[in-house]
Each structure stands twice: as C-alpha cells, then as structure tokens.
Amino acid sequence: MAIGALNQDPLPETSQNLFEFSDLTAADYATGTRQYLVYRINTDTGKAEDLSLWNRKTEIILKDGSQFIEVTQDWKSVNENRIRKLRSVNRLKDFSPITHYVEDVADSSISAYSFLQTRIDGAANVANNSRNGFSMESLPQTLNWELDMETFPMLPLAAGKSFDIHFYHPGSRQEPQAYTYTVIGEETLHDMAGHPIESWLLSITYGEQGKGTFWIAKDNKRVIKTEEKFGNFVRYKVLLGVPTGL
C-alpha cells in the first residue's frame, strides 16, 4: 500500500496536503463483519436517543475477472427512519468509489449513485431510483464519506500527522471538498475484561457545526469508538466485542 501527496498545481490553500490511496492489494483490507452500537446523548437531559445497531461487512468480490471491494451495511434501530441497507462498491487499487446504493426500509425508497471521474450521478440503471437525474460535480480522488470507518484504518497514522481527504456523502447538497483529519494523540482504552487497547486519536472539526474524534486500535487498525459533538448532542459509535446475531 502506498499513500502519497497529490501532484496537482495549483490547488486551493486548504488542499495542499491532499492524500490518495494507491497500489492497494487485497492484504491491505480488513475483511469481515463488524458491529457497532450507535446512539446519541442529549447533553441537556442526559438521555440516550436513536439507539441503533450497525453491521458493516467488507468483502473482496470478483466481477468481470477483476477484484473490487464491497462494503455492505445493515442498520437496525428503534427509530424506523434509521433502518437502512447500504451497498458500496469500490476499486481495490485505491478504494475509489464506483457505486453506492441505499434502501430506506421505512418507506422502501431507493437512492443509488454512480461515481464518475468528474461527477457523481444518480444511477440511471437502478430501478425505482429516487435520485435518478441527480448530478454533482466531483473532485479528483473523492472518497465515499459513508465509508469513513473503513477508510481511516488504512491511513498511515502517526503522532501529529494530518490528512486532507476529499470526502462526499452521497446525495448531499454539500459538494465534495477536502476535510482535514489530524492525529491528536494516543490513548489506552480497556475492554470489559480490562485488557488494554492502544489507540490513536484521529480528530476533525466540522467548521462551526461540531467536531469528531475516532479511536483507532494500533494493532488491528479497527475503529474502536467514535465521538461526535453537534450542538447539544453527542453521538457515539462503539465496536461490539461479541456479535449480537442481529
């Protein structure tokens, strides 16, 4: 695996340190299923809200003689509007997105997108696609923001290191742009049995909207926990040690 600065000139001042994945192989990907407990805390009341369980599965698939990365997500929730099924297909060599498919179970609506070289379009070949006709200008090396938890473990994390990444949340009105993630320190978490988990802390500031911190295990590079603060809410995602079976 190689990660290097993009050789593009000129770039906006905020994009001078853009990074791209290149020369990835199957060995660079952590395949398998991970489960996360996802919820948010209302800091005014202290109550937990929007309790969800996210299953995220990464697989290497074969299509037309070539290997691709497929990430499927199955979101279960006490809030029916949070119940979703997602399927994303990326190129293996650089984790660049090809397609992204979302089914919102509550109303059976489908949103599907195709990532092209210069834009992101609603996928015209997907039946009943509610985003047919959608189009958004893209940027070089734009990654799928829905796969941030699969992206971060592949970064060469080290103390004080920063990464500018072109991210785009499929379907968002916010255009793709560079977001800066910085390793702000290290912390030792402990599992329920008291075993230590040495972790990097990766942080991002979402402008005036809030900020997020990601705890990434140093040994297997999995995202162990996330904490995102927006207004009077703090959202957590916590990796489960034993699958629930759901």
C-alpha positions as CSV (number, residue, x, y, z in Angstrom):
1,M,0.0,0.0,0.0
2,A,1.2,3.5,-0.8
3,I,-0.2,6.9,0.2
4,G,1.3,10.0,-1.3
5,A,0.7,13.6,-1.8
6,L,-1.1,14.5,-5.0
7,N,0.9,16.2,-7.7
8,Q,-1.6,18.8,-8.8
9,D,-0.8,22.5,-9.2
10,P,-2.3,24.8,-8.3
11,L,-4.6,23.5,-5.5
12,P,-6.6,25.6,-3.1
13,E,-4.7,26.5,0.0
14,T,-6.9,24.2,2.1
15,S,-6.0,21.3,-0.2
16,Q,-2.2,21.4,-0.4
17,N,-1.8,18.3,1.7
18,L,-4.2,16.0,-0.1
19,F,-3.5,12.3,0.2
20,E,-4.5,9.5,-2.1
21,F,-4.5,5.7,-1.8
22,S,-2.6,3.9,-4.4
23,D,-1.2,0.4,-5.1
24,L,-3.5,-1.2,-2.6
25,T,-3.8,-5.0,-2.6
26,A,-6.3,-7.4,-1.0
27,A,-4.0,-7.7,2.0
28,D,-4.5,-4.0,2.9
29,Y,-8.2,-4.5,3.6
30,A,-9.7,-5.8,6.9
31,T,-12.4,-8.1,5.6
32,G,-15.2,-9.4,7.7
33,T,-18.1,-8.1,9.7
34,R,-18.0,-5.5,12.5
35,Q,-20.9,-4.5,14.7
36,Y,-21.3,-1.0,16.2
37,L,-23.7,0.2,18.9
38,V,-24.7,3.7,17.7
39,Y,-26.6,6.2,19.8
40,R,-26.6,9.9,20.8
41,I,-26.8,11.6,24.2
42,N,-28.8,14.7,24.7
43,T,-26.5,16.8,26.9
44,D,-29.4,18.9,28.2
45,T,-31.3,15.8,29.5
46,G,-28.6,13.1,29.7
47,K,-30.9,10.8,27.8
48,A,-29.8,8.3,25.2
49,E,-31.7,8.6,21.9
50,D,-31.8,6.9,18.4
51,L,-30.3,3.6,19.6
52,S,-29.1,1.6,16.6
53,L,-27.0,-1.4,15.7
54,W,-24.8,-1.2,12.6
55,N,-23.5,-4.2,10.8
56,R,-20.7,-3.3,8.4
57,K,-19.2,-6.0,6.2
58,T,-16.2,-5.7,4.0
59,E,-15.6,-8.3,1.2
60,I,-13.5,-8.7,-1.8
61,I,-15.7,-9.6,-4.8
62,L,-14.8,-10.7,-8.3
63,K,-16.6,-9.1,-11.3
64,D,-15.6,-9.5,-15.0
65,G,-12.3,-11.0,-13.9
66,S,-11.3,-8.1,-11.6
67,Q,-11.4,-7.7,-7.9
68,F,-13.4,-5.0,-6.1
69,I,-14.1,-4.0,-2.6
70,E,-17.8,-4.3,-1.5
71,V,-19.0,-2.8,1.8
72,T,-22.5,-3.7,2.9
73,Q,-24.2,-2.1,5.9
74,D,-27.3,-3.2,7.7
75,W,-28.7,-0.6,10.1
76,K,-31.2,-1.7,12.7
77,S,-32.8,0.8,15.0
78,V,-35.6,1.7,17.5
79,N,-36.3,4.6,15.1
80,E,-37.8,3.2,11.9
81,N,-36.4,6.2,10.0
82,R,-32.9,5.0,10.8
83,I,-33.4,1.5,9.4
84,R,-31.3,1.2,6.2
85,K,-29.5,-1.2,4.0
86,L,-26.5,0.1,2.1
87,R,-24.1,-1.4,-0.5
88,S,-21.0,0.3,-1.8
89,V,-18.5,-0.9,-4.4
90,N,-15.0,0.5,-4.6
91,R,-11.9,-0.2,-6.7
92,L,-9.4,-2.3,-4.9
93,K,-6.3,-0.5,-6.0
94,D,-7.2,2.9,-4.5
95,F,-10.5,2.5,-2.6
96,S,-12.1,4.9,-5.1
97,P,-15.9,4.6,-5.1
98,I,-17.8,3.2,-8.1
99,T,-21.4,2.8,-6.9
100,H,-23.4,3.5,-3.7
101,Y,-26.9,2.0,-3.0
102,V,-29.2,2.8,-0.1
103,E,-32.6,1.4,0.7
104,D,-34.6,3.2,3.4
105,V,-36.7,0.4,4.9
106,A,-39.4,2.7,6.4
107,D,-40.7,3.8,3.0
108,S,-38.9,1.3,0.8
109,S,-37.3,4.2,-1.1
110,I,-34.1,3.6,-3.0
111,S,-31.2,6.0,-3.6
112,A,-28.4,4.9,-5.9
113,Y,-25.4,6.8,-7.2
114,S,-22.6,6.3,-9.7
115,F,-19.2,7.9,-9.0
116,L,-17.6,9.1,-12.3
117,Q,-14.3,10.8,-13.0
118,T,-15.7,14.3,-12.8
119,R,-19.1,14.0,-11.2
120,I,-21.5,11.9,-9.1
121,D,-24.7,11.0,-10.8
122,G,-27.9,9.2,-9.8
123,A,-27.6,5.7,-11.1
124,A,-29.9,5.5,-14.2
125,N,-29.7,1.8,-14.4
126,V,-31.2,1.2,-10.9
127,A,-35.0,0.6,-10.9
128,N,-37.1,3.0,-8.8
129,N,-34.1,5.1,-8.0
130,S,-35.4,8.2,-6.3
131,R,-32.2,10.1,-7.2
132,N,-32.4,9.5,-10.9
133,G,-31.4,12.8,-12.5
134,F,-29.2,13.8,-9.6
135,S,-25.8,15.2,-10.6
136,M,-23.0,16.7,-8.5
137,E,-19.5,17.9,-9.7
138,S,-16.8,15.8,-8.2
139,L,-13.1,16.3,-7.4
140,P,-10.0,14.1,-8.0
141,Q,-9.7,11.2,-5.6
142,T,-13.1,11.9,-4.0
143,L,-13.9,9.1,-1.5
144,N,-17.3,7.9,-0.1
145,W,-17.9,9.6,3.3
146,E,-20.3,6.8,4.2
147,L,-17.2,4.6,4.4
148,D,-15.1,6.7,6.7
149,M,-14.8,3.9,9.2
150,E,-13.3,1.7,6.5
151,T,-11.1,4.5,5.3
152,F,-9.3,5.6,8.5
153,P,-7.8,2.2,9.4
154,M,-5.8,2.3,6.1
155,L,-4.2,5.7,6.8
156,P,-0.5,5.6,8.0
157,L,-1.4,7.0,11.4
158,A,1.4,8.6,13.5
159,A,1.7,11.3,16.1
160,G,0.9,14.8,14.8
161,K,0.2,13.6,11.3
162,S,-2.7,15.2,9.3
163,F,-4.6,14.0,6.2
164,D,-6.6,16.1,3.8
165,I,-9.2,13.8,2.2
166,H,-11.8,14.6,-0.5
167,F,-15.0,13.2,1.0
168,Y,-18.5,13.3,-0.3
169,H,-21.7,12.0,1.4
170,P,-23.7,10.5,-1.5
171,G,-26.8,12.6,-2.2
172,S,-25.7,15.6,-0.1
173,R,-26.1,19.1,-1.4
174,Q,-22.7,19.8,0.1
175,E,-20.1,19.5,-2.7
176,P,-17.1,17.2,-2.3
177,Q,-14.3,19.1,-0.5
178,A,-11.1,18.5,1.5
179,Y,-11.6,17.6,5.1
180,T,-8.6,17.6,7.5
181,Y,-8.2,14.8,9.9
182,T,-5.3,15.1,12.5
183,V,-3.8,12.5,14.9
184,I,-4.1,14.5,18.1
185,G,-2.7,11.9,20.5
186,E,-2.8,8.4,21.8
187,E,-5.0,6.7,24.5
188,T,-5.2,3.3,26.1
189,L,-8.8,2.1,26.2
190,H,-9.8,-1.0,28.1
191,D,-12.3,-3.7,27.1
192,M,-14.8,-5.1,29.6
193,A,-12.2,-7.6,30.8
194,G,-9.7,-4.9,31.5
195,H,-7.4,-5.7,28.5
196,P,-5.7,-2.6,27.2
197,I,-6.3,-1.4,23.6
198,E,-3.6,1.0,22.5
199,S,-5.3,3.5,20.2
200,W,-4.6,6.5,18.0
201,L,-7.0,9.5,18.3
202,L,-7.9,11.0,15.0
203,S,-9.8,14.2,15.1
204,I,-11.8,16.5,12.7
205,T,-13.5,19.9,13.2
206,Y,-16.7,20.3,11.2
207,G,-16.4,24.1,11.0
208,E,-18.8,25.7,13.4
209,Q,-21.1,22.7,13.4
210,G,-19.1,20.5,15.7
211,K,-16.2,18.1,15.9
212,G,-15.4,14.4,15.9
213,T,-12.9,12.0,17.4
214,F,-12.1,8.5,16.3
215,W,-10.2,5.9,18.5
216,I,-8.4,3.5,16.1
217,A,-6.6,0.4,17.6
218,K,-2.9,0.3,16.8
219,D,-2.7,-3.5,16.4
220,N,-5.6,-4.4,14.1
221,K,-6.4,-0.8,12.9
222,R,-10.1,-1.1,13.7
223,V,-12.2,1.9,14.7
224,I,-13.0,1.1,18.3
225,K,-15.1,4.2,19.2
226,T,-16.2,7.5,17.8
227,E,-17.5,10.6,19.5
228,E,-19.1,13.4,17.5
229,K,-20.4,16.6,19.1
230,F,-23.1,18.7,17.4
231,G,-24.8,21.4,19.4
232,N,-26.4,19.8,22.4
233,F,-25.9,16.2,21.2
234,V,-23.0,13.8,21.3
235,R,-23.2,10.8,19.0
236,Y,-21.2,7.6,19.9
237,K,-20.3,4.5,17.8
238,V,-18.8,1.7,19.9
239,L,-17.4,-1.5,18.4
240,L,-19.0,-4.6,20.0
241,G,-16.8,-7.4,21.1
242,V,-19.4,-10.2,20.8
243,P,-21.8,-10.3,17.8
244,T,-25.4,-9.9,18.8
245,G,-26.7,-12.1,16.0
246,L,-29.0,-9.3,14.7
